[in-house]
Amino acid sequence: MDPESRPVTARRAAPIAASVCLASFVCFWLAQRAAHVSTIDLLVYRAEGWTVRTGGDLYAMRATHAHLPTTYPPFAALLFTPLTLLATAPLRALATAANLALLLALTHLSLRLTGRPPRAAVTLVAAALCVWCEPVWTTLRYGQVNLLLAVLVLWDLTRAAGRGGRWAGVGIGLAAGIKLTPALFAVFLAATGFTRRPGEASGGELRQAALACAAFTGTAAVGALALPYDSWRYWTAMLFAADRVGHAEDAADQSLRGVLARLLHTGDPGPWWAATAAVVAALGLAVAVRARLYGPEPTAHAWGVLCCAATALLVSPVSWSHHWVWCVPMVLLLVSEAATATGRRRAAWWAAAAAAGALFCSYALWRVPHTSAARLELHQSGGQMLLSAGYPAAGAAFLLLAAVRTPRPGPDELSDHRADRSRPRGGTPLPRPASPRRGASSPCPRAPAGGSGT
């Protein structure tokens, strides 16, 4: 269609959305300034970089008035050395601007992950809304790297094999080299590749998993060469010292370990957490692989990826609330399902999306007593425990929803599955006829998103 013949409102959608996004970001920036945010983690990153530059003991370092330690691998500290070149004020401004740009990238990649071509206007409006959710707010409040890690992972997982995605997997390896949790995505890719039955065309998962492992090994090698003493300490001792980052019962810890610590009124859930995490990891990965291989199109890939993300957040020894920036693609996926569903399913999907959005924008976990020094979370009531377990409950519900919506493949469906999976997977589905499988979403074919996920 000739661009001039489009309705005026359609031609103006992108500029209007850009204005809305800019206004939202400016208000967000002003609100953070009014709240006197400290970007305390950003200052810790800079202190790590300074310790590397001056040859200090990286894991004996304490920074800021809170005496916070180094918790990331040595490779991350090497990346933080450029932060030492800036004074505090410009560093905070630059980090905030960079995180807002990363939020736009995350929103774009999240929409691409659903298998539908993202439009600029939708991306801008979604980012304008998502900036106010608690995980994103807290990420910028502390100057954290969560948005960067999520973008690195989704950059890989939204690139189709053979279409500019020959290096897909490197982003996951780099993200794991900075912070270990994203390594579970490599396990997910390997499990998906090995689960494919004989005769099925490969989606490139094993190659991506291998590249992720190679990239991660490269980050460890770089750290060992540049910081041999610190690398030895990290991989032999600091890696297993989960209590270095804070108390397990802290209300901000939105992992299974944090929930169990508050539920059992103990600072060390010990074997209870280890057993629960092992079971949830196995079940979560099984749901993720099954959702990706057998889920209704065009969102099967997205459900698999985000089930892996939810599993990683649940089983990690510590998942602070700002780690849950994965709520952005999760909510957008629910909205995408609602937009294409019909009848009662449409209302149910909208209800699920609204409930998830409300939870992550409620800041409910901060409405319980949470003074770290007094360790008030060890004495929470039942209602307070519910408020401080919202994100893990949402993650578990997301996994359950994925399991329910994925049909159990029968003999005929396996044949149809093999035909459907004969194309490369990477978040960019190609048109295909309607599938007779149970639970399939809209049979209308979708045009390929194209591109390499940029």
C-alpha positions as CSV (number, residue, x, y, z in Angstrom):
1,M,0.0,0.0,0.0
2,D,1.2,3.5,-0.9
3,P,2.3,5.2,2.4
4,E,0.4,8.3,1.4
5,S,-2.9,6.3,1.2
6,R,-2.7,5.1,4.8
7,P,-4.9,6.7,7.3
8,V,-3.5,9.8,9.0
9,T,-3.6,8.1,12.4
10,A,-1.6,5.2,11.2
11,R,1.1,7.4,9.7
12,R,1.3,9.4,12.9
13,A,1.3,6.4,15.3
14,A,5.1,6.1,15.5
15,P,5.7,9.8,16.3
16,I,2.9,9.9,18.8
17,A,4.2,6.7,20.5
18,A,7.7,8.2,20.5
19,S,6.4,11.3,22.3
20,V,4.5,9.2,24.8
21,C,7.7,7.1,25.5
22,L,9.9,10.2,25.8
23,A,7.4,11.8,28.3
24,S,7.2,8.6,30.3
25,F,11.0,8.3,30.4
26,V,11.4,11.9,31.5
27,C,8.9,11.5,34.2
28,F,10.6,8.3,35.3
29,W,14.0,10.1,35.4
30,L,12.5,12.9,37.5
31,A,10.8,10.5,39.8
32,Q,14.1,8.7,40.4
33,R,15.8,12.0,41.1
34,A,13.1,12.9,43.5
35,A,13.5,9.6,45.3
36,H,17.3,10.3,45.6
37,V,18.2,6.9,44.1
38,S,21.8,5.9,45.0
39,T,22.7,3.6,42.1
40,I,24.6,1.8,44.8
41,D,25.4,-1.3,42.7
42,L,26.8,0.8,39.9
43,L,29.2,2.3,42.5
44,V,30.2,-1.2,43.5
45,Y,30.9,-2.1,39.9
46,R,33.1,1.0,39.6
47,A,34.9,0.0,42.8
48,E,35.5,-3.5,41.3
49,G,37.0,-1.9,38.2
50,W,39.2,0.3,40.4
51,T,40.4,-2.7,42.4
52,V,41.4,-4.4,39.1
53,R,43.3,-1.3,38.0
54,T,45.2,-1.0,41.2
55,G,45.9,-4.7,41.7
56,G,43.9,-5.1,44.9
57,D,42.2,-8.2,46.3
58,L,38.9,-8.3,44.3
59,Y,37.0,-10.5,46.7
60,A,38.2,-8.8,49.9
61,M,37.0,-5.5,48.6
62,R,34.1,-3.7,50.3
63,A,32.5,-0.6,48.7
64,T,30.0,2.1,49.6
65,H,28.6,2.9,53.0
66,A,26.9,-0.6,53.0
67,H,30.3,-2.3,52.6
68,L,29.0,-4.4,49.7
69,P,31.4,-7.2,48.3
70,T,32.2,-8.4,44.8
71,T,29.9,-11.2,43.8
72,Y,30.4,-11.6,40.1
73,P,33.1,-13.6,38.2
74,P,36.4,-11.8,37.6
75,F,35.5,-11.3,33.9
76,A,32.8,-8.9,35.0
77,A,35.2,-6.8,37.0
78,L,37.4,-6.5,33.9
79,L,34.5,-5.1,32.0
80,F,33.8,-2.6,34.8
81,T,37.2,-1.0,34.6
82,P,36.1,1.8,32.1
83,L,33.6,3.0,34.8
84,T,36.6,4.3,36.8
85,L,37.1,7.0,34.1
86,L,33.9,8.9,35.1
87,A,32.9,10.9,38.1
88,T,29.9,9.8,40.0
89,A,27.3,12.3,38.6
90,P,28.0,11.7,34.9
91,L,28.4,7.9,35.6
92,R,24.9,7.8,37.1
93,A,23.4,9.8,34.2
94,L,25.1,7.7,31.6
95,A,24.1,4.4,33.3
96,T,20.4,5.6,33.5
97,A,20.4,6.6,29.8
98,A,22.0,3.3,28.8
99,N,19.5,1.3,30.8
100,L,16.5,3.1,29.3
101,A,18.0,2.3,25.8
102,L,18.4,-1.3,26.9
103,L,14.7,-1.3,28.0
104,L,13.7,-0.3,24.5
105,A,15.9,-3.1,23.1
106,L,14.4,-5.6,25.5
107,T,10.9,-4.6,24.5
108,H,11.7,-4.9,20.8
109,L,13.3,-8.3,21.3
110,S,10.4,-9.5,23.5
111,L,7.9,-8.6,20.8
112,R,10.1,-10.3,18.2
113,L,10.3,-13.4,20.4
114,T,6.5,-13.9,20.2
115,G,7.0,-14.6,16.5
116,R,5.3,-11.5,15.2
117,P,7.0,-8.5,13.5
118,P,7.4,-5.8,16.2
119,R,6.1,-2.3,15.2
120,A,7.9,0.8,16.3
121,A,4.8,2.3,17.8
122,V,4.0,-0.8,19.9
123,T,7.6,-1.1,21.1
124,L,7.6,2.5,22.2
125,V,4.3,2.4,24.0
126,A,5.2,-0.9,25.7
127,A,8.5,0.5,26.9
128,A,6.7,3.6,28.2
129,L,4.6,1.3,30.4
130,C,7.2,-1.3,31.4
131,V,9.6,1.3,32.8
132,W,7.3,1.7,35.8
133,C,7.2,-1.9,36.8
134,E,9.1,-2.7,40.0
135,P,11.9,-4.9,38.6
136,V,12.8,-2.2,36.0
137,W,12.5,0.6,38.5
138,T,14.8,-1.2,40.9
139,T,17.3,-2.1,38.2
140,L,17.7,1.6,37.4
141,R,17.5,2.6,41.1
142,Y,20.6,0.4,41.8
143,G,22.3,0.8,38.4
144,Q,22.1,-2.9,37.8
145,V,23.1,-5.0,34.7
146,N,19.9,-7.1,34.5
147,L,18.6,-5.4,31.3
148,L,21.9,-5.9,29.6
149,L,21.9,-9.6,30.4
150,A,18.4,-10.1,29.2
151,V,19.1,-8.3,26.0
152,L,22.2,-10.5,25.4
153,V,20.2,-13.6,25.9
154,L,17.2,-12.6,23.7
155,W,19.6,-11.3,21.0
156,D,20.7,-14.9,20.6
157,L,17.3,-16.5,20.9
158,T,15.5,-14.2,18.4
159,R,18.0,-14.8,15.6
160,A,17.0,-17.5,13.1
161,A,19.7,-20.0,12.2
162,G,21.3,-19.3,8.8
163,R,19.8,-15.8,8.6
164,G,22.4,-13.7,10.3
165,G,22.4,-16.0,13.4
166,R,25.7,-17.8,12.9
167,W,27.0,-16.4,16.1
168,A,23.8,-17.0,18.1
169,G,24.9,-18.4,21.5
170,V,27.7,-16.1,22.1
171,G,25.5,-13.6,23.8
172,I,24.3,-16.3,26.3
173,G,28.0,-17.2,27.0
174,L,28.9,-13.6,27.6
175,A,25.9,-13.1,29.9
176,A,26.9,-16.2,31.9
177,G,30.4,-14.9,32.1
178,I,29.2,-11.7,33.7
179,K,26.6,-13.4,36.0
180,L,26.3,-17.2,36.1
181,T,22.5,-17.6,36.0
182,P,22.0,-17.2,32.2
183,A,24.1,-20.4,31.7
184,L,20.8,-22.3,32.2
185,F,19.8,-21.1,28.7
186,A,22.7,-23.1,27.3
187,V,21.4,-26.2,29.1
188,F,17.9,-25.5,27.7
189,L,19.2,-25.3,24.2
190,A,21.2,-28.5,24.6
191,A,18.2,-30.3,26.1
192,T,16.0,-29.1,23.2
193,G,18.5,-30.3,20.6
194,F,18.9,-33.7,22.1
195,T,15.1,-34.2,22.6
196,R,14.4,-33.8,18.9
197,R,13.5,-37.2,17.4
198,P,15.4,-38.8,14.6
199,G,14.3,-37.4,11.2
200,E,13.5,-34.0,12.6
201,A,15.3,-31.0,11.1
202,S,17.6,-29.4,13.6
203,G,16.8,-25.9,14.8
204,G,20.4,-25.2,15.6
205,E,20.0,-25.6,19.3
206,L,23.1,-27.8,19.8
207,R,25.2,-25.4,17.8
208,Q,24.0,-22.5,19.8
209,A,24.6,-24.3,23.1
210,A,28.1,-25.2,22.0
211,L,28.8,-21.6,21.1
212,A,27.4,-20.4,24.4
213,C,29.7,-22.9,26.3
214,A,32.7,-21.8,24.2
215,A,32.0,-18.1,24.8
216,F,31.5,-18.7,28.6
217,T,34.8,-20.7,28.7
218,G,36.5,-17.8,26.9
219,T,35.3,-15.4,29.6
220,A,36.6,-17.7,32.3
221,A,39.9,-18.0,30.5
222,V,40.3,-14.2,30.1
223,G,39.6,-13.8,33.8
224,A,42.1,-16.4,34.7
225,L,44.8,-14.9,32.5
226,A,44.2,-11.3,33.7
227,L,43.4,-12.1,37.4
228,P,44.7,-15.6,38.2
229,Y,44.5,-15.2,42.0
230,D,41.0,-13.7,42.0
231,S,39.9,-16.3,39.5
232,W,41.1,-19.1,41.7
233,R,39.4,-17.7,44.7
234,Y,36.1,-17.2,42.9
235,W,35.8,-20.6,41.2
236,T,37.0,-22.5,44.3
237,A,35.3,-20.6,47.2
238,M,33.3,-17.4,46.4
239,L,31.1,-19.2,43.9
240,F,29.6,-21.4,46.7
241,A,29.3,-18.6,49.3
242,A,25.7,-17.5,48.6
243,D,25.4,-15.7,51.9
244,R,28.0,-13.1,50.8
245,V,25.3,-11.2,49.0
246,G,22.9,-10.8,51.9
247,H,20.5,-12.7,54.2
248,A,18.5,-15.5,52.5
249,E,15.3,-14.4,54.2
250,D,15.5,-10.8,52.8
251,A,12.1,-9.8,51.3
252,A,13.8,-8.6,48.1
253,D,15.1,-12.2,47.5
254,Q,12.4,-13.5,45.2
255,S,13.8,-17.0,44.7
256,L,12.7,-20.4,46.1
257,R,15.5,-20.1,48.7
258,G,14.2,-16.8,49.9
259,V,10.6,-18.1,50.1
260,L,11.7,-21.2,52.1
261,A,13.9,-19.1,54.4
262,R,10.9,-16.9,55.3
263,L,8.5,-19.8,55.4
264,L,10.8,-21.8,57.8
265,H,11.9,-18.7,59.8
266,T,15.5,-19.6,59.2
267,G,18.5,-17.8,57.5
268,D,19.7,-21.1,56.0
269,P,17.0,-23.4,54.4
270,G,19.9,-25.8,53.6
271,P,18.8,-29.2,52.3
272,W,15.2,-28.1,51.9
273,W,16.2,-25.6,49.3
274,A,18.7,-27.9,47.6
275,A,16.1,-30.6,47.2
276,T,13.3,-28.2,46.1
277,A,15.6,-26.4,43.6
278,A,16.7,-29.7,42.0
279,V,13.1,-30.8,41.5
280,V,12.0,-27.4,40.2
281,A,15.0,-27.2,37.8
282,A,14.2,-30.6,36.3
283,L,10.5,-29.9,36.0
284,G,11.0,-26.4,34.7
285,L,13.4,-27.4,32.0
286,A,11.2,-30.3,31.0
287,V,8.2,-27.8,30.6
288,A,10.4,-25.4,28.7
289,V,11.7,-28.0,26.2
290,R,8.2,-29.5,25.8
291,A,6.6,-26.0,25.3
292,R,9.2,-25.2,22.6
293,L,8.9,-28.5,20.7
294,Y,5.2,-29.2,20.9
295,G,3.5,-25.9,21.9
296,P,1.0,-24.2,19.5
297,E,2.5,-21.8,17.0
298,P,3.6,-19.1,16.6
299,T,4.5,-18.6,20.2
300,A,6.0,-22.0,21.1
301,H,9.5,-20.7,20.9
302,A,8.7,-17.8,23.2
303,W,7.0,-20.0,25.8
304,G,10.1,-22.3,25.9
305,V,12.5,-19.5,26.3
306,L,10.6,-17.7,29.0
307,C,9.9,-21.0,30.9
308,C,13.7,-21.4,31.1
309,A,14.0,-17.8,32.4
310,A,11.4,-18.5,35.1
311,T,13.1,-21.7,36.1
312,A,16.5,-19.9,36.4
313,L,15.0,-17.2,38.5
314,L,13.3,-19.7,40.8
315,V,16.3,-22.0,41.4
316,S,19.0,-19.4,41.6
317,P,20.4,-19.1,45.2
318,V,19.5,-15.4,45.1
319,S,17.1,-13.7,42.8
320,W,16.6,-10.1,43.9
321,S,13.4,-8.5,42.7
322,H,15.4,-6.5,40.0
323,H,16.5,-9.8,38.5
324,W,12.8,-10.3,37.4
325,V,13.1,-7.9,34.5
326,W,12.1,-11.0,32.6
327,C,8.6,-10.0,33.5
328,V,8.7,-7.6,30.5
329,P,8.7,-10.4,27.9
330,M,6.5,-12.6,30.0
331,V,3.7,-10.0,30.2
332,L,4.1,-9.1,26.5
333,L,3.7,-12.8,25.6
334,L,0.5,-13.0,27.6
335,V,-0.8,-9.8,25.9
336,S,0.2,-11.4,22.5
337,E,-1.8,-14.5,23.3
338,A,-4.8,-12.4,24.3
339,A,-4.6,-10.3,21.2
340,T,-5.0,-13.4,18.9
341,A,-7.3,-15.6,21.0
342,T,-11.1,-15.7,20.6
343,G,-14.1,-16.3,22.8
344,R,-13.6,-17.2,26.4
345,R,-9.9,-17.8,25.9
346,R,-9.4,-14.2,24.9
347,A,-10.9,-13.0,28.2
348,A,-8.8,-15.5,30.1
349,W,-5.6,-14.4,28.4
350,W,-6.4,-10.8,29.1
351,A,-7.1,-11.6,32.7
352,A,-3.8,-13.4,33.0
353,A,-1.9,-10.5,31.4
354,A,-3.6,-7.9,33.6
355,A,-2.9,-10.0,36.8
356,A,0.8,-10.3,35.9
357,G,1.1,-6.7,35.0
358,A,-0.6,-5.6,38.3
359,L,1.7,-7.9,40.4
360,F,4.9,-6.5,38.9
361,C,3.7,-2.9,39.2
362,S,2.3,-3.3,42.7
363,Y,5.6,-3.1,44.6
364,A,3.9,-5.5,47.1
365,L,7.1,-7.1,48.4
366,W,8.2,-3.7,49.8
367,R,4.9,-3.5,51.9
368,V,6.2,-5.9,54.5
369,P,8.7,-5.1,57.3
370,H,12.2,-5.5,55.6
371,T,14.9,-3.9,57.8
372,S,17.9,-6.0,57.0
373,A,19.8,-5.3,60.2
374,A,16.9,-6.4,62.4
375,R,16.1,-9.4,60.2
376,L,12.4,-8.8,60.5
377,E,11.6,-11.2,57.7
378,L,12.4,-14.1,60.0
379,H,9.2,-13.3,61.9
380,Q,6.7,-12.7,59.0
381,S,3.1,-13.6,59.4
382,G,1.2,-15.7,56.8
383,G,-0.1,-12.6,55.0
384,Q,3.3,-11.0,54.9
385,M,4.8,-14.2,53.4
386,L,2.2,-14.1,50.6
387,L,3.1,-10.5,49.8
388,S,6.8,-11.3,49.7
389,A,6.4,-14.4,47.6
390,G,4.6,-12.8,44.6
391,Y,7.3,-13.2,42.0
392,P,8.1,-16.8,42.7
393,A,4.4,-17.6,42.7
394,A,4.1,-15.8,39.3
395,G,7.0,-17.8,37.9
396,A,5.5,-21.1,39.1
397,A,2.1,-20.1,37.6
398,F,3.8,-19.3,34.3
399,L,5.4,-22.7,34.2
400,L,2.0,-24.3,35.1
401,L,0.3,-22.3,32.4
402,A,2.9,-23.4,29.8
403,A,2.4,-27.1,30.8
404,V,-1.4,-26.8,30.5
405,R,-1.4,-25.1,27.1
406,T,1.1,-27.5,25.5
407,P,-0.8,-30.6,24.2
408,R,0.5,-34.1,24.7
409,P,1.7,-35.2,21.3
410,G,0.0,-38.3,19.9
411,P,1.1,-40.4,16.9
412,D,-0.6,-38.2,14.3
413,E,0.6,-35.1,16.0
414,L,4.2,-36.3,16.1
415,S,4.0,-36.6,12.3
416,D,2.6,-33.1,12.0
417,H,5.2,-31.9,14.6
418,R,8.1,-33.2,12.4
419,A,6.7,-31.3,9.4
420,D,6.2,-28.1,11.4
421,R,9.7,-28.3,12.8
422,S,11.4,-28.7,9.4
423,R,12.2,-25.0,9.5
424,P,14.9,-23.4,11.6
425,R,13.8,-22.1,15.0
426,G,14.9,-18.8,16.3
427,G,11.9,-16.7,17.1
428,T,11.1,-16.0,13.4
429,P,8.4,-18.4,12.3
430,L,7.5,-19.0,8.6
431,P,4.0,-19.3,7.3
432,R,2.3,-22.7,7.5
433,P,-1.2,-24.1,7.1
434,A,-3.4,-24.6,10.1
435,S,-2.4,-27.5,12.4
436,P,-4.9,-30.0,13.6
437,R,-3.2,-30.3,17.0
438,R,-5.2,-29.6,20.1
439,G,-4.9,-26.2,21.7
440,A,-3.5,-24.6,18.5
441,S,-3.8,-20.8,18.3
442,S,-5.0,-18.8,15.4
443,P,-4.5,-20.8,12.1
444,C,-3.9,-17.7,10.1
445,P,-0.4,-17.8,8.7
446,R,2.0,-15.0,9.7
447,A,4.5,-13.2,7.5
448,P,8.1,-13.8,8.4
449,A,9.6,-11.2,10.6
450,G,12.8,-11.3,8.7
451,G,16.1,-9.8,9.6
452,S,18.5,-11.0,12.3
453,G,16.8,-9.6,15.4
454,T,18.4,-6.2,15.2
